[in-house]
Amino acid sequence: MTKLKLGPIADDKPMKIALELPAALHRDLTDYGRLLAEGGAPIEPAKLIVPMLERFISSDRGFAKARRTTG
């Protein structure tokens, strides 16, 4: 089993996102979704974006510190 930073993706109400991704990033997200699914149905790149951003923001110590000091 591959150790990935993201855990299971919640099956939420879908939302529409319109953004352009570089082709290489889209391929990486597609591969990540396939690995995260562990043999099940691959997770679409759009469903990975929010959890990845949430994880990034929650682990950014500089952001947390700046947020505390600007209050």
C-alpha positions in Angstrom: 0.0 0.0 0.0 1.3 3.4 -1.0 1.6 6.0 1.8 -0.1 9.1 0.5 -0.7 12.4 2.3 -4.4 12.4 1.6 -6.8 10.0 3.3 -10.1 8.9 1.9 -12.1 11.5 0.0 -15.5 12.2 1.4 -18.3 11.6 -1.1 -19.8 15.1 -0.9 -22.3 16.9 -2.9 -20.5 17.7 -6.2 -19.5 21.2 -7.1 -18.5 22.8 -10.3 -15.0 24.2 -10.7 -13.7 26.0 -13.8 -10.0 26.3 -13.9 -7.2 25.5 -16.3 -4.4 23.1 -15.2 -1.1 22.5 -16.9 -1.2 19.1 -18.7 1.5 17.7 -16.5 -0.4 18.6 -13.3 -3.5 17.0 -14.6 -1.6 13.8 -15.4 -0.2 13.9 -11.8 -3.6 14.4 -10.3 -5.0 11.6 -12.4 -2.3 9.2 -11.3 -2.8 10.4 -7.6 -6.5 9.6 -7.9 -5.8 6.2 -9.3 -3.3 5.4 -6.5 -5.6 6.8 -3.8 -8.4 4.6 -5.0 -6.3 1.4 -4.2 -7.7 -0.6 -7.1 -11.2 0.8 -7.0 -12.7 3.4 -9.3 -10.1 6.2 -9.8 -10.9 9.5 -8.1 -11.4 12.4 -10.5 -8.8 15.2 -10.4 -11.5 17.8 -9.5 -12.4 15.8 -6.3 -8.7 15.9 -5.2 -8.3 19.7 -5.4 -10.2 20.7 -2.3 -8.8 18.1 0.1 -5.3 18.9 -1.2 -5.8 22.6 -0.6 -7.3 22.0 2.8 -4.3 19.8 3.7 -1.8 22.3 2.4 -3.4 25.2 4.3 -3.8 23.2 7.5 -0.1 22.2 7.5 1.3 25.6 6.5 2.9 26.8 9.8 3.8 30.2 8.3 0.1 30.8 7.3 -1.1 29.7 10.8 1.4 32.0 12.5 0.5 35.0 10.3 -3.2 34.4 10.8 -2.7 34.4 14.6 -0.7 37.6 14.6 -3.0 39.5 12.2 -5.9 38.4 14.3 
